[in-house]
C-alpha cells in the first residue's frame, strides 16, 4: 500500500483521506486508530522505509544506540525520530527510565539481578538485557516498593 503524508501549517485540525478499491481489515484498523481519541496508546515508528503504529503495551524497551532512539518489541527493532526525553514525556506509568539511554516497560520484566559495583541489571521477557544505573536505581526500587 502506498502512503502519502502531507504536513501543512495551514490546517486547523489534522485529517486523513483514504483512497481504496475495497475496505480491508488493515484499512479498517487504520481508520479505528486514526479516529481514536486515545492517541497515547500508539506510537509511530520506522523500520527501514516502512512506518508502523505500535501499541505501547507491545513495546519492551526504548534505548539510544548509535545516536538513534531504537524501539524494541518482542521480535522486532524500530527507530523513532524523537529524542528519548520527549518519548518519556508521552509514556504511561508502565514505563520507567533505568539509565541515561534506556526506558523499559515494567510489565515486560522477566528478572532483575545484581551486577557489578552495586548496580543491577534487568532482563526482559524477549531476552533483552540492560543495566539499571545507580542514579535510577532508587526510582526503580520505589516503582516496585522494594
N, C-alpha and C positions, 0 to 999 in steps of 0.2 A: 504494500500500500504506500502510496506517495503522500507525504505530509508536507504542507507549506505553513510556515509561521511568519506572520507579519506583525512587526512591533511598530506601534504608532502612538505618539503622544497626543494625537488629536481626538482620541475617543474617550468618552466618559466611563464606559463600562466594557470590560472585555467580553467578546462574544466569539462563537465558533460556528463556522459553516461546514457541513459535511456533505460532500457530493459522492454518491454511490449508486450502483445499479441494483443493489439488494441490501437488505438490513441483516447483517450477520451478527453472531454473538459478540464478536470483538467490537463491532461498531456500537452495539447496544451497551456494552460495558463502558466504552469510551464516553458515550452520552451520559450514562449514570455518574461517572466520575466528574465530568465537566459540570453537570448540573448540581452536584452535591454541595451542600452548604458547609460540610465539614472537610475543608480542604487540607487541614493539618494532618490528616491520616495518610496522605500520599506525598511522595517526593519524586520529582523528575530527575532522572539520572541518564547517563550516556554510557553506551558500550559500543566502541568504535564509532560509526556514523549513526547508529540507532539510538533513539530516545525511548526510554521506558518509564512508566509510572510504577513505583514500588509502594506497597503498603508499609508503613513504619513498623508494623508488627513482624514483617518478613526480614527486616534488617537486623543483622547481628552486630555490625561494627562500622564505625566511621574512623578512618585512620589516614593521616597525612603521610604520603610516600612519594618521593621524587617530586616534591613541590606541588602535588595534586592531592585533593581530598578523594580518597577511594571509599566506596561504599560496598560492604560485603554482605551478601545474602547467604543462604545455605550453601549454594553451589556456584554462585557467580560473583564476579567483581565488576563494579561500575565506577564511573567517575562523576563528580559533581563540581560545578564551577564555583560555588560559593566557598568562602573560607570557613574553616571549622567553627570559629566563634559565631558566625551567622547561622550555620546549621544548628548549633547547640541552642540558640535562642528559640528555634521553632519546634524543638523536640518535647515530647511528653516527659513526665517524671519516670518513665520506664528506662530512660537513657541517663547515663552517668559518665562524666569525664573521669578517666583514670590516669591520664598523663597529658602533657602538653600537646601530644599529637593524636590522642585516641579517645573516642567516646564509644561505650558499649551499651548494648541492650541488656539490662539486668535479667530479663526473662529468658535470655539465651545462655546463661552461665551454666556450665557443666560442673566446674570445680574451681576452687581457689586454694592456692598452696603457698607456703613461704618460699622466698627466693633469697638471693644473696644480699648481705648488708642491710638486713631489716626490711627489705622490700617484699612484696608478694607478687605472684603472677596469677592471671586468670586464664582459664581455658573455656572456650565457648563450645556449644553443642555441635558445631560444624568443624571443630578441630583447630580453629584459630586460637592463638595464644598471644598474650601481651603482658607486660609488666605494669603493675599498679605503682606509680611513683609515690615516694614518701609524702610529697606535697598533697596528693589527692587521697591518700590512704585514710585520713580521718573522715572525709566525706563518704568514702566507700563503706567504712565501718558503721557510720551513722545511718546510711541507707538500709543496712541490714540489722540495725540495732545490736551490733557487736560490741 
